[in-house]
Amino acid sequence: MSWIPNTLPLIKTWLLQLYRLAVLVAIAWLIRGHHDQLRVQGDWPITVAEVKTFLPEAHRLVVDSGERGGLEVRNAAGEKIGYTVRTMPESREIVGYSGPSDVLVVFDAEDKGVGIAFRHSYDTPSHVEDVKLDYFFMESWNGRTWDAIAEIEDMNEAEIYSVTGATRTSEAVAESITHRLAIASGQEGMDRSVQWEWRDFALLGFLAGGLLFAFQKKKSVQKWRWIYSIATILLLGFWLGDLIAQSLLVGWVESRVPWEATPGLVLFVLAAFLLPWFTRQPLYCQFICPHGNLQRWAMKVVPAGWKRPLPGDGKWIGRWIPVMLLAVVLGVSFLQLDLDLAGIEPFDAYLVKSAGLATILVAVIGLALSLFYPMIYCKYGCPTGWLLEFVRRRSGKDRFGERDWIGLGLLVLAFALSRIPLSSIFSMT
């Protein structure tokens, strides 16, 4: 049993590593769940009271992140007793006499319609009222299954007739319902096959180069690193522009990872996070990142006399800048704030033709400061670099420290933001 004391530090190290990875996964899960609700609910979220009209035992609504994109209706015991969707925003382009209508559609546990109701309408109020009072039209959907409604092409053949005096409004409502359900039903046949393009292979080539220089320390290999460094700046940065950034990561977490459309980029990002987690090697920041390599070249071309050590207070403040930026990222994502996340980092500046002023300023100022304070942006300004460093495995003596407390604080912040009611978020925006 003498081996036990020797293995305890290793076990503690990997438990700490699992904790760090779990923190990021939990934050991503909270963001994704929140945006599933935003996607399903949108403006004017569906409430339990609306559904109770048709399903009196309704107690709460649970977001369905599947293809249908609606809400499961649960009773007080937590049992599923029905399902509900709204026609907005998918059917926003279907206009009646003077505008579209947001219609609630409710199904029972057997997936049969039990009723529809107007939630909000931009159409002429008198026409909307006429449709509401036409019980024959409003109840035409009852008893029909989701698939049966989605397959309707001719309303008259389906014995769903327009309302006299509100023909356009009622026809738009009917089309909105069938359109909304058909979209969800049709998504099952979408092409999810992986599409490899030249850009994907180029990214994997840069990844392979980074791996070579990170793990092959022979001088015969390292002497070529300067060529690879310039290539990352000119080709990966200014030509491809596929840099890891908060705008990219948050976009993937909020919607989904486009593995079938950009498999190379997905593998590239996964490697940037998982290789440091396994190997302790800061692969992306140290070898691949074009902005980091550009700062390293700045260190070489300026006179040594220009360089200054950052004061102690400056280092303390600088350590908190990436954390504050990550807090801003969480606020933007959860609260739907009108702020382009690309503007808080310099990486979009490499896409010169489409770069915004904010990202250009961050890039230029960061590079200018790096002439005097080497690698200052990487050390004290990069939120993406902070995340990559957060998951990186340290030595066997690694301990729960400041970064781990900060990670826990960011998780708590994400949880608190996810608890804010959607109605409050929409009132702010």
C-alpha positions in Angstrom: 0.0 0.0 0.0 3.1 2.2 -0.1 2.0 3.5 -3.5 -1.1 5.3 -2.1 0.8 8.4 -0.7 2.6 8.8 -4.1 -0.7 8.7 -6.1 -2.7 11.1 -3.8 -1.1 14.3 -5.4 -1.9 13.0 -8.8 -5.5 12.2 -7.9 -5.9 15.7 -6.3 -4.5 17.3 -9.5 -7.0 15.5 -11.8 -9.9 16.2 -9.4 -9.0 19.9 -9.6 -8.8 19.6 -13.4 -12.2 18.0 -13.5 -13.5 20.8 -11.4 -12.2 23.5 -13.8 -13.6 21.7 -16.8 -16.9 21.2 -15.0 -17.1 25.0 -14.3 -16.8 25.9 -18.0 -19.3 23.1 -19.0 -21.8 24.3 -16.3 -21.6 27.9 -17.5 -22.0 26.8 -21.1 -25.0 24.6 -20.1 -26.6 27.6 -18.3 -26.1 29.9 -21.4 -27.5 27.2 -23.7 -30.5 26.5 -21.6 -31.2 30.2 -21.3 -31.1 30.7 -25.0 -33.2 27.7 -25.6 -35.9 29.6 -23.6 -35.3 32.8 -25.6 -35.5 30.9 -28.9 -38.7 29.1 -27.9 -40.4 32.0 -26.0 -39.1 35.1 -27.7 -41.1 38.3 -26.9 -44.2 37.8 -24.9 -43.3 34.4 -23.3 -46.0 31.9 -23.0 -47.4 31.7 -19.5 -49.0 28.8 -17.6 -52.2 30.8 -17.3 -52.7 30.8 -21.1 -52.3 27.1 -21.3 -54.7 26.5 -18.3 -57.6 27.6 -20.5 -57.1 24.3 -22.5 -55.3 22.1 -20.0 -56.6 23.0 -16.5 -54.1 20.8 -14.7 -51.1 22.7 -16.2 -48.7 23.7 -13.5 -45.4 24.6 -15.3 -43.9 24.8 -18.7 -40.6 23.1 -19.6 -38.6 24.2 -22.7 -38.1 21.5 -25.3 -34.7 22.0 -27.0 -35.5 19.4 -29.6 -36.6 20.0 -33.2 -40.2 21.1 -32.3 -38.9 24.0 -30.2 -42.0 24.3 -28.1 -42.9 23.8 -24.4 -43.9 20.6 -22.6 -46.8 21.1 -20.3 -46.4 19.5 -16.9 -48.9 19.0 -14.0 -48.1 19.5 -10.3 -46.7 16.0 -10.2 -44.2 16.7 -13.0 -46.0 14.5 -15.5 -46.3 15.6 -19.1 -49.9 16.4 -19.9 -49.5 18.3 -23.2 -47.4 20.4 -25.5 -47.7 24.0 -26.7 -46.1 26.2 -29.3 -46.6 29.7 -30.6 -46.5 30.7 -34.3 -44.1 33.6 -33.7 -41.4 34.2 -34.8 -41.3 31.4 -37.4 -44.5 32.7 -39.1 -43.8 36.4 -38.7 -43.8 36.9 -42.5 -47.4 35.6 -42.9 -49.5 38.7 -42.9 -53.3 39.0 -42.7 -55.2 42.1 -43.6 -52.7 44.5 -42.0 -50.1 42.4 -40.0 -49.1 39.0 -38.6 -50.6 37.3 -35.5 -49.0 35.3 -32.8 -51.2 32.3 -32.1 -50.9 29.8 -29.3 -51.5 26.1 -30.3 -52.0 23.6 -27.5 -51.9 19.8 -27.7 -52.8 17.1 -25.2 -50.6 14.2 -24.0 -51.6 12.2 -27.1 -50.4 15.0 -29.4 -53.9 16.0 -30.4 -54.9 19.6 -30.7 -57.1 20.9 -27.9 -57.3 24.6 -28.8 -55.7 27.7 -30.3 -55.8 31.3 -29.0 -54.6 34.7 -30.2 -51.7 35.9 -28.1 -50.9 39.1 -29.9 -51.8 40.5 -33.3 -50.7 43.3 -35.5 -53.7 42.8 -37.7 -56.9 44.9 -37.7 -58.5 44.6 -34.2 -62.0 44.2 -35.6 -61.0 41.4 -37.9 -59.1 39.6 -35.1 -62.2 39.9 -32.9 -64.3 38.4 -35.7 -62.0 35.4 -35.9 -62.0 34.9 -32.1 -65.8 34.8 -32.1 -66.0 32.3 -34.9 -66.0 29.1 -32.7 -66.2 26.9 -35.8 -62.9 28.2 -37.1 -61.2 28.3 -33.7 -62.2 24.7 -32.9 -61.3 23.3 -36.3 -57.9 22.3 -35.0 -59.2 20.3 -32.1 -58.6 16.5 -32.3 -56.0 16.8 -35.2 -52.5 15.6 -34.5 -49.4 17.7 -35.0 -48.4 15.8 -38.1 -51.9 16.0 -39.6 -51.9 19.8 -39.2 -48.4 20.1 -40.5 -49.4 18.2 -43.7 -52.4 20.4 -44.6 -51.9 22.1 -47.9 -55.5 23.0 -48.9 -57.6 24.4 -46.0 -60.9 23.7 -47.7 -60.1 20.1 -48.3 -59.1 19.9 -44.6 -62.5 21.5 -43.8 -61.0 24.6 -42.2 -62.9 27.5 -43.7 -62.1 31.2 -43.6 -64.2 33.6 -41.5 -66.6 35.8 -43.4 -65.7 39.4 -43.0 -62.2 38.5 -41.8 -61.1 36.3 -44.6 -57.5 37.4 -44.9 -57.0 37.4 -41.1 -58.4 33.9 -40.7 -56.4 32.6 -43.7 -53.2 34.1 -42.3 -53.9 32.5 -38.9 -54.5 29.1 -40.5 -51.4 29.4 -42.6 -49.3 30.5 -39.7 -50.3 27.4 -37.7 -49.6 24.9 -40.5 -46.3 26.7 -41.4 -45.1 26.7 -37.8 -45.7 22.9 -37.3 -44.5 22.0 -40.8 -41.1 23.7 -40.1 -40.6 21.6 -37.0 -41.7 18.4 -38.7 -39.5 19.1 -41.8 -36.3 19.7 -39.7 -35.9 16.0 -39.2 -34.8 15.6 -42.8 -32.2 18.3 -42.7 -28.7 17.3 -44.1 -26.4 16.9 -41.1 -23.5 15.3 -43.0 -20.1 16.7 -42.4 -18.8 19.0 -45.2 -15.1 19.3 -45.4 -13.7 22.4 -47.2 -10.2 23.6 -47.9 -10.5 26.0 -44.9 -10.9 23.1 -42.6 -7.8 21.4 -43.8 -5.9 24.7 -43.6 -6.9 25.0 -39.9 -5.9 21.5 -39.2 -2.5 22.2 -40.8 -2.0 25.2 -38.5 -3.0 22.9 -35.6 -0.5 20.3 -36.7 2.2 23.0 -36.9 1.5 24.2 -33.4 1.7 20.6 -32.1 5.0 20.1 -33.8 6.6 23.1 -32.2 5.0 22.6 -28.8 6.1 19.0 -28.3 9.2 18.7 -30.6 12.0 20.6 -28.9 14.9 19.6 -31.2 16.8 22.6 -32.5 16.5 21.3 -36.1 12.7 21.7 -35.7 12.5 24.9 -33.6 14.7 26.9 -36.0 11.8 26.9 -38.4 9.3 28.3 -35.9 9.8 31.9 -37.0 8.3 30.9 -40.4 5.3 29.3 -38.8 4.9 32.3 -36.6 4.7 34.7 -39.6 2.3 32.3 -41.3 -0.1 32.4 -38.4 -0.2 36.2 -38.6 -0.5 36.5 -42.4 -2.5 33.4 -43.3 -4.4 32.3 -40.2 -5.0 35.9 -39.1 -5.4 38.1 -42.1 -6.3 35.5 -44.7 -8.5 32.9 -42.9 -9.5 35.0 -39.9 -10.6 32.0 -38.0 -9.4 33.0 -34.5 -10.8 31.8 -31.2 -12.7 34.6 -29.6 -15.6 35.2 -27.2 -18.0 36.1 -30.0 -17.3 32.7 -31.6 -17.5 30.6 -28.4 -20.7 32.4 -27.1 -22.3 32.1 -30.5 -21.7 28.3 -30.5 -22.9 27.9 -26.9 -26.1 30.0 -27.5 -27.1 28.1 -30.6 -25.1 25.0 -31.4 -21.7 23.9 -32.6 -21.7 23.8 -36.4 -19.7 20.6 -36.6 -21.1 19.6 -40.0 -20.4 23.0 -41.6 -17.0 23.8 -40.1 -15.5 20.5 -38.8 -12.0 21.8 -39.0 -12.7 24.9 -36.9 -14.6 22.7 -34.3 -11.6 20.4 -34.0 -9.3 23.4 -33.8 -11.2 24.9 -30.9 -11.6 21.6 -29.1 -7.8 21.0 -29.3 -7.1 24.5 -28.0 -9.1 23.7 -24.8 -8.4 20.0 -24.3 -4.7 19.7 -25.1 -3.7 22.2 -22.3 -6.1 20.3 -20.0 -4.3 17.0 -20.7 -0.7 18.1 -21.4 -0.1 21.4 -19.5 1.1 22.9 -22.8 -0.6 26.3 -23.7 -0.8 25.3 -27.3 -3.0 28.0 -28.8 -1.8 31.0 -26.8 1.9 30.1 -27.0 2.2 28.9 -30.5 -0.8 29.5 -32.7 -2.6 32.7 -31.9 -1.7 35.4 -34.5 -2.1 38.3 -32.1 0.2 36.6 -29.6 2.8 36.0 -32.3 2.5 39.6 -33.4 3.3 40.8 -29.9 6.3 38.4 -29.8 7.6 40.0 -33.0 7.1 43.4 -31.4 9.3 42.4 -28.5 12.1 41.6 -31.0 12.0 44.7 -33.2 11.9 47.4 -30.5 15.0 48.4 -28.6 15.5 46.8 -25.2 15.5 50.2 -23.6 11.9 50.7 -24.5 10.7 47.9 -22.3 9.4 48.6 -18.9 8.2 46.3 -16.0 4.6 46.7 -15.1 4.2 48.1 -11.6 2.8 45.9 -8.9 -0.5 47.8 -8.8 -0.8 47.5 -12.5 -0.3 43.8 -12.4 -3.1 43.5 -9.8 -5.5 45.6 -11.8 -4.5 43.8 -15.0 -5.3 40.4 -13.7 -8.9 41.5 -13.2 -9.5 42.9 -16.6 -10.1 39.6 -18.4 -12.4 38.5 -15.5 -14.4 41.7 -15.8 -14.7 41.2 -19.5 -15.9 37.7 -19.0 -18.6 39.1 -16.6 -19.6 41.5 -19.4 -19.8 38.5 -21.8 -22.2 36.7 -19.4 -24.3 39.9 -19.0 -24.5 40.4 -22.8 -25.5 36.8 -23.4 -28.0 36.4 -20.6 -29.5 39.9 -20.7 -29.5 40.3 -24.5 -27.6 43.6 -24.2 -26.9 45.5 -27.4 -23.1 45.0 -27.5 -21.0 43.3 -30.1 -18.7 40.9 -28.3 -16.3 41.1 -31.2 -15.5 44.6 -30.1 -14.0 43.6 -26.7 -11.2 41.6 -28.2 -8.7 42.3 -31.0 -9.2 39.2 -33.1 -11.9 40.5 -35.5 -9.5 43.3 -36.4 -7.6 40.7 -38.6 -10.7 40.6 -40.9 -9.8 44.1 -42.1 -12.6 44.6 -44.6 -15.4 43.9 -42.0 -13.6 44.8 -38.7 -15.5 47.3 -36.5 -13.8 50.3 -34.9 -13.9 48.9 -31.4 -11.9 45.7 -32.2 -9.4 47.7 -34.3 -8.8 50.0 -31.3 -8.3 47.1 -28.9 -5.8 45.5 -31.4 -3.9 48.7 -32.0 -3.8 49.9 -28.4 -2.8 46.4 -27.2 0.1 46.2 -29.7 1.2 49.7 -28.9 1.4 48.9 -25.2 3.2 45.7 -25.9 6.1 47.7 -27.3 6.8 48.9 -23.8 5.2 46.1 -21.7 5.9 42.8 -23.5 2.9 40.5 -24.1 0.7 42.8 -22.0 -2.5 42.0 -23.8 -2.0 38.2 -23.5 -1.1 38.5 -19.8 -3.6 41.2 -18.7 -6.2 41.8 -21.3 -7.4 38.6 -23.0 -10.6 36.9 -21.7 -10.3 34.0 -24.2 -6.7 33.5 -23.0 -7.9 33.5 -19.4 -10.3 30.6 -20.2 -7.6 28.6 -21.9 -5.3 29.2 -19.0 -8.0 28.4 -16.5 -8.4 24.8 -17.8 -4.6 24.3 -18.3 -3.2 21.6 -16.1 -0.4 22.7 -13.8 2.3 20.8 -12.0 1.6 18.0 -9.5 1.7 20.5 -6.7 -1.3 22.4 -8.2 -3.7 23.7 -5.6 -7.2 25.3 -5.5 -6.3 29.0 -5.9 -7.4 32.4 -7.0 -8.4 31.4 -10.5 -10.5 28.6 -9.2 -12.4 30.9 -6.9 -12.9 33.3 -9.8 -14.2 30.5 -11.9 -16.7 29.6 -9.2 -17.7 33.3 -9.0 -18.4 33.4 -12.7 -20.5 30.2 -12.4 -22.5 31.8 -9.6 -23.0 35.0 -11.7 -24.2 32.9 -14.7 -26.6 31.0 -12.5 -28.0 34.3 -11.0 -28.4 35.8 -14.5 -30.2 32.7 -15.7 -32.8 33.1 -13.0 -33.9 36.5 -14.2 -37.4 36.2 -15.7 -37.6 36.5 -19.5 -40.3 39.2 -19.2 -37.8 41.4 -17.3 -35.1 40.9 -19.9 -37.5 41.9 -22.7 -38.5 45.0 -20.8 -34.8 46.0 -20.6 -34.3 45.5 -24.3 
